[in-house]
Amino acid sequence: MNSTMLAFVGDSYYDLKIREMLCRRGINKPKRLHQLAVKYVSAHAQATTLTYLIENHLLSDKELEVVKKGRNTKSRSVPKNTDVLTYTHSTAFEALIGYLYLTNQTQRLEEIVAYSIEFKGEVID
């Protein structure tokens, strides 16, 4: 599967896991849910999470390979609220999530999501 497809799946999965985490913590105001979700799922948040994972040597060689391929994926457009470098890194993070999901590496996927939540800090409502 190519990196674009991996990122497509990874984006959806990660967004769902973050929304689930926020709801399980009892946050029930739509505006607050959105504000907190953005802390995790925005391009900037995903790019900084990926940097954290790499700098702390939390990824395997195969995972780093998937990240590199995801980072090199060509995109026809970049959202207006972010720069190209941030966008490519967030796409790489999403590709990693998609790869882990589609290869049924459930435990590892949960670890990466947990690292992300830990890195971004405890949610306080």
Backbone hydrogen bonds in HBPLUS format (Angstrom, degrees):
<---DONOR---> <-ACCEPTOR-->    atom                        ^
c    i                          cat <-CA-CA->   ^        H-A-AA   ^      H-
h    n   atom  resd res      DA  || num        DHA   H-A  angle D-A-AA Bond
n    s   type  num  typ     dist DA aas  dist angle  dist       angle   num
A0006-LEU N   A0002-ASN O   3.07 MM   4  6.42 159.0  2.11 150.8 157.5     1
A0007-ALA N   A0003-SER O   2.85 MM   4  6.00 161.4  1.88 148.9 153.6     2
A0008-PHE N   A0004-THR O   2.96 MM   4  6.13 150.7  2.05 142.3 150.6     3
A0009-VAL N   A0005-MET O   3.09 MM   4  6.36 162.7  2.12 152.1 154.6     4
A0010-GLY N   A0006-LEU O   2.79 MM   4  5.92 163.9  1.81 151.2 156.9     5
A0011-ASP N   A0007-ALA O   2.83 MM   4  5.83 157.4  1.88 147.8 152.1     6
A0013-TYR N   A0009-VAL O   2.96 MM   4  6.21 169.4  1.97 159.9 163.0     7
A0014-TYR N   A0010-GLY O   2.91 MM   4  5.91 171.1  1.92 151.6 154.6     8
A0015-ASP N   A0011-ASP O   3.05 MM   4  6.07 162.4  2.08 144.9 150.3     9
A0016-LEU N   A0012-SER O   3.00 MM   4  6.16 160.4  2.04 148.7 154.0    10
A0017-LYS N   A0013-TYR O   2.93 MM   4  6.22 160.8  1.97 154.8 160.0    11
A0018-ILE N   A0014-TYR O   2.99 MM   4  6.20 159.0  2.03 152.9 158.1    12
A0019-ARG N   A0015-ASP O   2.98 MM   4  6.18 163.7  2.01 149.9 154.7    13
A0020-GLU N   A0016-LEU O   2.82 MM   4  6.01 158.9  1.87 151.0 157.4    14
A0021-MET N   A0017-LYS O   2.95 MM   4  6.13 159.6  1.99 144.5 149.7    15
A0022-LEU N   A0018-ILE O   2.99 MM   4  6.24 162.2  2.02 152.9 157.2    16
A0023-CYS N   A0019-ARG O   2.96 MM   4  6.18 161.9  1.99 151.4 156.3    17
A0024-ARG N   A0020-GLU O   2.88 MM   4  6.07 159.6  1.92 153.8 159.6    18
A0025-ARG N   A0021-MET O   3.15 MM   4  6.33 132.6  2.38 138.8 150.4    19
A0025-ARG N   A0022-LEU O   3.22 MM   3  5.20 134.3  2.44  93.8 106.1    20
A0027-ILE N   A0022-LEU O   3.39 MM   5  5.98 160.6  2.43 158.5 153.6    21
A0026-GLY N   A0023-CYS O   2.94 MM   3  5.22 157.7  1.99 111.6 115.6    22
A0033-LEU N   A0029-LYS O   2.84 MM   4  6.05 160.4  1.88 162.2 168.9    23
A0034-HIS N   A0030-PRO O   2.99 MM   4  6.20 161.8  2.03 150.4 154.5    24
A0035-GLN N   A0031-LYS O   3.00 MM   4  6.26 163.5  2.03 148.9 153.4    25
A0036-LEU N   A0032-ARG O   2.95 MM   4  6.12 165.3  1.98 153.2 156.7    26
A0037-ALA N   A0033-LEU O   2.85 MM   4  5.98 155.3  1.91 147.7 155.5    27
A0038-VAL N   A0034-HIS O   3.03 MM   4  6.20 159.8  2.07 154.3 158.1    28
A0039-LYS N   A0036-LEU O   3.09 MM   3  5.18 129.4  2.36  97.4 110.7    29
A0040-TYR N   A0037-ALA O   2.93 MM   3  5.45 152.0  2.01 113.4 121.8    30
A0041-VAL N   A0037-ALA O   2.87 MM   4  6.05 162.7  1.90 156.2 162.2    31
A0042-SER N   A0038-VAL O   3.26 MM   4  5.13 152.6  2.34 129.7 128.8    32
A0046-GLN N   A0042-SER O   2.93 MM   4  6.19 164.9  1.95 159.7 163.2    33
A0047-ALA N   A0043-ALA O   2.91 MM   4  6.04 158.6  1.96 149.8 156.1    34
A0048-THR N   A0044-HIS O   2.97 MM   4  6.16 162.0  2.00 151.0 155.4    35
A0049-THR N   A0045-ALA O   2.99 MM   4  6.10 148.5  2.09 141.7 150.8    36
A0050-LEU N   A0046-GLN O   2.94 MM   4  6.16 156.6  1.99 147.2 153.0    37
A0051-THR N   A0047-ALA O   3.06 MM   4  6.33 158.4  2.10 146.2 151.8    38
A0052-TYR N   A0048-THR O   2.99 MM   4  6.20 156.9  2.04 143.4 149.5    39
A0053-LEU N   A0049-THR O   2.94 MM   4  6.25 159.2  1.98 152.5 157.5    40
A0054-ILE N   A0050-LEU O   2.96 MM   4  6.22 158.9  2.01 153.7 159.0    41
A0055-GLU N   A0051-THR O   2.83 MM   4  5.95 174.1  1.83 159.0 161.1    42
A0056-ASN N   A0052-TYR O   3.04 MM   4  6.03 144.1  2.18 144.5 152.7    43
A0058-LEU N   A0053-LEU O   2.93 MM   5  5.14 171.9  1.94 165.9 163.8    44
A0057-HIS N   A0054-ILE O   3.06 MM   3  5.13 162.1  2.09 111.0 113.3    45
A0064-LEU N   A0060-SER O   2.92 MM   4  6.19 154.9  1.98 149.9 156.9    46
A0065-GLU N   A0061-ASP O   2.97 MM   4  6.23 145.5  2.10 143.1 152.7    47
A0066-VAL N   A0062-LYS O   3.04 MM   4  6.38 154.4  2.10 148.0 154.1    48
A0067-VAL N   A0063-GLU O   2.93 MM   4  6.20 156.9  1.98 147.8 154.5    49
A0068-LYS N   A0064-LEU O   2.91 MM   4  6.13 159.6  1.95 147.7 152.5    50
A0069-LYS N   A0065-GLU O   3.04 MM   4  6.31 160.7  2.08 148.9 153.9    51
A0070-GLY N   A0066-VAL O   2.87 MM   4  6.07 157.6  1.92 148.9 155.9    52
A0071-ARG N   A0067-VAL O   2.78 MM   4  5.98 151.6  1.86 151.2 159.3    53
A0072-ASN N   A0068-LYS O   3.10 MM   4  6.25 141.3  2.25 140.2 149.5    54
A0073-THR N   A0070-GLY O   3.30 MM   3  5.27 162.8  2.33 101.5 106.2    55
A0082-THR N   A0079-PRO O   3.33 MM   3  5.88 158.3  2.38 122.2 121.1    56
A0087-TYR N   A0083-ASP O   3.00 MM   4  6.19 161.9  2.03 153.6 159.4    57
A0088-THR N   A0084-VAL O   2.87 MM   4  6.10 157.4  1.92 154.1 159.7    58
A0089-HIS N   A0085-LEU O   3.05 MM   4  6.27 154.4  2.12 146.8 153.7    59
A0090-SER N   A0086-THR O   2.92 MM   4  6.17 152.8  1.99 148.8 156.7    60
A0091-THR N   A0087-TYR O   2.94 MM   4  6.13 152.8  2.02 145.6 153.1    61
A0092-ALA N   A0088-THR O   2.99 MM   4  6.19 148.0  2.09 138.0 146.5    62
A0093-PHE N   A0089-HIS O   3.01 MM   4  6.31 153.2  2.08 144.4 150.9    63
A0094-GLU N   A0090-SER O   2.96 MM   4  6.23 161.1  1.99 148.3 153.1    64
A0095-ALA N   A0091-THR O   2.85 MM   4  6.07 150.5  1.93 145.8 154.3    65
A0096-LEU N   A0092-ALA O   3.01 MM   4  6.28 152.1  2.09 145.2 152.1    66
A0097-ILE N   A0093-PHE O   3.06 MM   4  6.43 160.2  2.10 150.9 155.7    67
A0098-GLY N   A0094-GLU O   2.85 MM   4  6.09 163.6  1.88 151.5 156.4    68
A0099-TYR N   A0095-ALA O   2.81 MM   4  5.96 157.1  1.86 149.1 155.4    69
A0100-LEU N   A0096-LEU O   3.00 MM   4  6.24 168.3  2.02 154.4 156.7    70
A0101-TYR N   A0097-ILE O   2.95 MM   4  6.15 158.6  2.00 150.3 156.7    71
A0102-LEU N   A0098-GLY O   2.85 MM   4  5.97 171.3  1.85 154.2 156.8    72
A0103-THR N   A0099-TYR O   2.98 MM   4  6.02 132.6  2.21 144.8 155.9    73
A0105-GLN N   A0100-LEU O   2.93 MM   5  5.12 162.5  1.96 163.5 162.0    74
A0104-ASN N   A0101-TYR O   3.09 MM   3  5.21 156.3  2.14 110.3 112.5    75
A0109-LEU N   A0105-GLN O   2.86 MM   4  6.04 156.4  1.92 156.7 164.8    76
A0110-GLU N   A0106-THR O   2.94 MM   4  6.18 158.2  1.99 152.7 157.4    77
A0111-GLU N   A0107-GLN O   3.03 MM   4  6.34 147.9  2.13 143.1 152.2    78
A0112-ILE N   A0108-ARG O   2.99 MM   4  6.29 159.7  2.03 152.6 156.8    79
A0113-VAL N   A0109-LEU O   3.03 MM   4  6.28 163.3  2.06 151.6 156.1    80
A0114-ALA N   A0110-GLU O   2.88 MM   4  6.00 155.2  1.94 143.0 150.6    81
A0115-TYR N   A0111-GLU O   2.80 MM   4  6.10 154.6  1.87 150.7 157.7    82
A0116-SER N   A0112-ILE O   3.01 MM   4  6.23 155.1  2.07 145.1 151.8    83
A0117-ILE N   A0113-VAL O   2.98 MM   4  6.30 158.4  2.03 151.0 156.2    84
A0118-GLU N   A0114-ALA O   2.86 MM   4  6.01 164.5  1.88 152.6 157.4    85
A0119-PHE N   A0115-TYR O   2.81 MM   4  5.93 159.2  1.85 149.3 155.2    86
A0120-LYS N   A0116-SER O   3.04 MM   4  6.24 157.7  2.09 147.6 152.8    87
A0121-GLY N   A0117-ILE O   3.10 MM   4  6.22 123.7  2.43 138.5 152.2    88
A0121-GLY N   A0118-GLU O   3.22 MM   3  5.20 142.3  2.37  96.0 106.9    89
